[in-house]
């Protein structure tokens, strides 16, 4: 009887898992799965404790589902990626496994690791099969007419949609139950040393229930109640206007195909919708940044996409950076957003742009400081999306915001939290202020009775300084400050 091993990574689900389905194609084969705990690698990648907590809870749910299918989930632990090839080989030799199945990951370190595994298995005559499963359209499939990777989103999206229309999106069912549970599943730990979550367990369980069933429930609720108002509501952090599926996509508890198909089903049932199109565009942005990561791997190595921005001399003001981290900038919308991140391990997407632009344009602090801080605190931390978002805000990336377009925190606050209720939730010292004053609590004077700091910078002066710094770059386009 043949025996197969599924190597699980960012694909922690039973439904629509290409590697798992392929490994189970032979109904008579025994199948096992393995998941690696790699504390050293996670530390190198600045993975948040709340993300590890969420991932372990997801693995616990997955182990139960796999056991019900007579597929044991084994836990292996290595410090980092370097010894994973030998551990997989040992598992194969110990249990007489013929073939290893896994879904591709596209980061530089992960690609190198997978190549090492494939080479070692081949030397020992063990088959390995890998699949493009993380994206609706695999990186490298969407190219310009002369075969280059796109660096601008709009033409990428147009080509990406054409690829999707030309292929048949099929959601693969969970595999059939095996004849026997041929190995004892491993115990799944609740914690990993060094990765304590800054999010309370009560908040984590309430905000982020783990597992693919929870992910599917969130997707169903979003499509039933909110997807047709997505375009109108998505920028308002006090409203539940987004799907909040990003943590589930990050660990692979749900696939992008499932998300896309749910949106299309909604469209087919109830008609076309600009909001559905907008949500599909967000799926395209997710894939665009993975496409950039593969086509331009320097973004995985702490390098800006726009090479001329390497010469920018960013501020290294650690005190100012800490005030930003702590939500003590004196700009209520910035502080509320940063405190939301500390409270639930997640931040509304509009606010991610606002706080990133404040750090890089108002404080002129290196975007890599913010990128790392986000990874250390986000439950949905994903290298491609996080790097892409930060470089967009810092005007160092591909298809990024023009350097002279700088969000005005006050205007952003007034526009997207008009009643101030989001600010009140996370900045309680301002909760008693009226809907107007809460956005600019000190106004033109310092209110000594108000337990809240003055704005740490003059936004107009900060914008002028940032624009002057970008003007020094040889390839920077000429423009004026646009405080939007």
N, C-alpha and C positions, 0 to 999 in steps of 0.2 A: 504493500500500500504506500502510495506517495505521501510525503509530508511537506507542508509548505509553512513558511514563516512570513507574517505581515509585520513590517517595521513601521510602527505608527509614530508620527511626528505632529505636524500641524493639520491633522485630519482625524480628529477624535470623534468619529461617528460610525454608525453601521450602514446608514442609508446613503447612497450616492457616493460611495468611497471606491474609487477605481481600483486601487491596489487590493483591497479586501475582496471585492467582487471577483477580480481575476484569480486570486488565490483560491477562491471557493468554486471556481467554474467546474472543476472536477468534483462531482458530488461525493465521490468515494474517498477523496483525499482527507487526511487529517490536517487541520489548520490550527496554528497557534499565532499569537501576536506578541510583540515586545514593545515596550516603551522605556526610554532611557531617562533617568534623572542625572543631570549634568551640572552640578552646582558651580564648578569653576567656569564653565562656558557661559552659564547664565550671568555670572558676575562680570565676565568680560563684556557681555552684551547689555549689561545694566538692566536686566529684566526685573520688573517690579515684584515685590513680595506679594502684592494683591493679585498680580497676574499668575504667579506660581500657585497661590492658594486656589484661584479659580480653575487653573489647569488640573491640579490634583483632584479637585472635586469633580471635574469633568471626567477624568480618568476613572475615578471610582464608579461613576454612573455607567461609563462605557464597559468596564470590567463585568458588571452585572449583566448587561445586555449581551455581551459576547459569551459569557458563561451559559446563558440561556440558549445560545446557538451551538453550544459545545465547542466553543473556541476559547481556550485559556489565554488570559493576558498575563504575560510575565513582566516583571520589573527588573531592569538592570541599572546599575549605577556606575558611572565613570566620572572622573573629574571633569573631563572635557571631551571634545570630539576625537582626540588623537588615538584613543584606544578602543573606539567603538567597533572598528573593523574586526579586531581580534576577538572581541566579545561576541559579535555576531557569528563569526566563524566557529568559535567554541560551542555556541548554542546549536549550530547546525550539526557539528560533529557529534555532540553529546546526544542529540535526539534524532540523528539520521535524517536530517531535513534536506530535501532535494533542491528547493528553490526558495528565494527570498523576494518578496514583493514590497515595493514602496512607492509613494508619490513624491514627485520632485519638489525640492525647495530651491529657491533661486538666489539666495544670498551667497556671497563669495565663499565664506567659510563652509557653508553647508554643501555647496557644489563640490568643493575640494574633498570634503569628508566622504560624500557619496561616491566619488570617483575612486577613492582609496578602498572603500568597501567592495565595489564592483571588481576592482583588480585583484584583491585578495581572494574573493570568492571564486573568481575565474581560475586562479592558480590551483585551487583545490577542487575544480570541476563541479562547482555548485552554481546553478543558474541564478541570475538576478534579473528582475524585470521592474522597470520604473515607468511611471505614468505622469503625464501632465494633467493635474487634477485641481490645482489651486486657482485656476482662472477659467473663465468662459472661453477665452482664446489664449492659447499658450504664448508666452513671450517669444518673439522671433517670428511669429506667424503674421503679425501686422507690421508691414514694412512699406517704405516709400516706393515710388516707381523705380528708383535706381537701387533698391535693396538695402536702404539704410533704416536704422531705427528712428522713429519719429521723436522729435523733441518738443513738439507743440501739440497741445491736447486736442484742439478742434479737428484737425485732419486725422489724428489718430482715432478719435471717437467715430468719425464717419466710416473709416476703413474697418474699425472694430465691429461696428453694427452690421456692415456688409458681410463680414465673416460669420457673424451669428445668424443672420438671415439665411445664409447658404448652408448652414449645418443644422442637423436635427438635434435639438436639445432634448436629451433623454435623461430622466432621473432614474438612476439604477436602484432597484429595490435592495433591501438588506438581504444577505445571502441566506440560503436554506440551512436549516439545522443540520449539523454534522451527526454522524452515527454515534460518536462517543466523545466524552470529555477526556481526552487522552493524557492530559497533564493537569496538575493542580494549579489553579491560578495563584498568582502572588498576592500578598497583602499590599494594599495601596496605602502609603503613609499619608497622614493628614498634613504634615509639615515637613519642610526641609530646612536644616540648620542654616542660618544666615539669611533666610528669606521670610522674616516676619512681615506680615501685612500691616500697612498703616491704616487700612480700612477695618473697622470693627466687624466681627463675625456676624453680628446682627444685621448690620447694613449690607454686608456682602451677600448674605442669604436672601435678604429682602430685595435688593436691587438686582442681583446677578445670580439667580438660581442656575445651577450647573446642569450640563448635559444636553444631548441633542433634542430630547423631548421639550425641554424648556426653550431651546432655540426655536423649534418649530412652533411652539405656542406663541412666542413673541412675534414671529413672522406672520402667523395667522391673525393675531390681534391687530397688528399694524395694517395688514391688508383690509381687514374688516372695518376698521374704525378710522384710520388716519391717512392711508396712502393717497386718497383723493384730495386731501388738504395739505399734502406734503410741501408743495411749492410755496403755499401761502404761509405755512406755520413753521417751516424748518429753521428759520433764522431767529426764532424767539425762544430764548433759553428757559423761560418760565412756563412754556407750554410743552406738552408731550407730543411734539410734532415730528420727531424722528423715530426710526425703528429701534435704536439702541441695540443693533445686532453686531456691532463691531467687535465686541469681545468674543462672540461666538464664531465669527468669521476668522478671527485671529488664531484661535486654537483649532479651528476646523470642526466645530460641533455642528456646523451647517455649511453647505457648499454654496458658492456663488450661483451655480446652476439652479439650485432650489429657490434662491432669492429671485433670480431673473424669471423663472417659470411662474412663480407665484404672482409676480407683477403682470406678466403677460396673461395669465388666467383671469386676473381681475379685469384687465382691459378687454378680453374677449367676452366676458360675461356682461360688462356694464358699459362698454364703449371706451373710445380713446380719451386720454386725459393728459394734460400738460404736466400734472403732478407726477403721474406714473413715469412719464418720459424723463422728468427731472430726477427721480429716484434711480432710474436706470443709468442716467448720467453719472450718478455717484458711484455706481458699480464700475462704470468705465474709468472714473478717476482712480479708483482702487487698483484696477488692472494697469492703467497707464503708468503708475509709479513702480509697479513690479516690472513692467516693460523697460522703464528707464534704468532700473537697477541691473537688469541683465545687459542691456545695450551699452550702458555707461557705468561699469562697475566701480569707478572711482567714488561714486556717491556712497558706496559701502565702506569707504576707507577714510571717512571724515574729510573728504575733499568737496569743495563747491563744484556744482555743475559748470558754472561760468568761470572759467579758469582765470579771467582777468580780475575777479573779485578776491583772489588770493592775496592781493597787495593791500587790501583794506586793513587798516590798523584798528582793530576793535578795542573797545574799552575793556579793562580787566578789573573793574570796580566790584570787588567781592561784597562790599557792604550793600551797594545798590542791588546787586543780584540777589542777595539774601532777602532784602525787602520785597522784591518781586516774588520770590519763592514763598514767603510768609504771608503774602496778601496784605502788605502794609505800605502800598505805594501812594496812598492818598487819592487814587482814582477808583471810585466804588465798583465799577463794572470789572476792572482788572482784579481787584482784591476779591470780589465775590467769585469770579471764575477760578482763581488760584485756590481759594478755600474749598470750592466744590471739588477740585482735583484731590485735595487732601482728605476730604470727607468720604467721597464715594469711589475714588480711583478712576474717575472719568470726567471729561469736560465736554460741554456742548461744542459742536464743530465751529459755529460762528465765533465763539469765545476763544477757541484755540487760535484762530487767525488774529483776533484782536490782541490777545496777550503776547503772542509771538511777535507781532509787529511792534508792540510797545517795547518789548525787550530789545529788539534789534534796531528799531528806528528812533524811539524816544530816548532809550538808555544807551544805544549803540553798543550793546554787549554782544559778543560772539554768539551766533545762532547755535553753535555746537554745544554751548552751555545749556541752552534751553532744550535742545533736542535730547541731551542726556537726562536732564531733570524730568522731562516728560516720560522717557522710557523707564525711569526709576519709580514712577508713580502711576502710570497708566495701566489699567486692567486690560486694555485692548492694544497694548504696545506692539507695534509692527514696524520693522525697520523701514520698509519702502514707504508706507503711508506717512510715518512720522518724519522721516527725512524729507520727503517731498513737500509736506506741509510747511516745515520750518524753512526750507530753502525758498519756497514760494514767498513766504512772508518777509524773508530777509533780502529778497531780490538777488539771490546768488544762484538760483536754480533755473531749470528749464521752464519756459513758458510762465515765468514768475511775475508777480506784481511789479510794475515799473517802480524803480527806486524812489521816484518822486510822488508816488501814490502812497500816502501814509494815513492809516486810520486815525481819526480823532477820537480818543476814548470817550469824551463827553458826548459827542454826536452819536457814536455807536450805542452808548448807554441810553440816551434819550429815544433813539429810534427802535432799538430791539428789546428794551425793557421799560417801556413807557410808563408803567405804573410803579416801577421800582420794586416789584414784589420778589424778583429773583435776588436783587441786592439785599432786601430785607431778610431773606432766608439765610444767606451766608455771611452777611455783615450786620449782625443783630444790633451793634452799637449805633446803627443809623436807622433802625426800624421805626422810630418815632417820627421821622421827618416826613414831610408831605411829598407828593409825587414829583414835584419840581425840584425841591431842595435836595432830595436824596441823591441826585446825579452830580451835584456840585455843592457838597455840604458846607464848605467854608465860604463859598461865594467869593467876594472880593476882600474878605477880612478873615482873620484867625478868630475862631470862636473858642475861647479858652475852656468853656464848659463842655465842649464836644470832645469825647474821648476817641478821636480819629485823627490821623496825621494829615498835615497839609500835603498837597500834591508835591511829589519829590522832584519834578522837573517842570519847566515851562514848556508846554507842548509846542508852541510856535517856534521858540528858539531852538528846541531839540530838532525839529524838522529841518530848520535851516542848516544846522550843523551836519545832519545826515546827508542832505542833498549836496552840500559842499564836498563831503568826503567821496561820494559817488561820482561827482564831477571830475575828480582826479583820475578816474579810470579811463584808459585810452579808448575803450569801446563803448563807454556809457553813452546812451542817447541823451540829447539835451531835453530838458523839460523843467517844469516848475512844480513846486510842492502842491499836491492835491490832497487836502485834508477831508477825507470822506468818512 
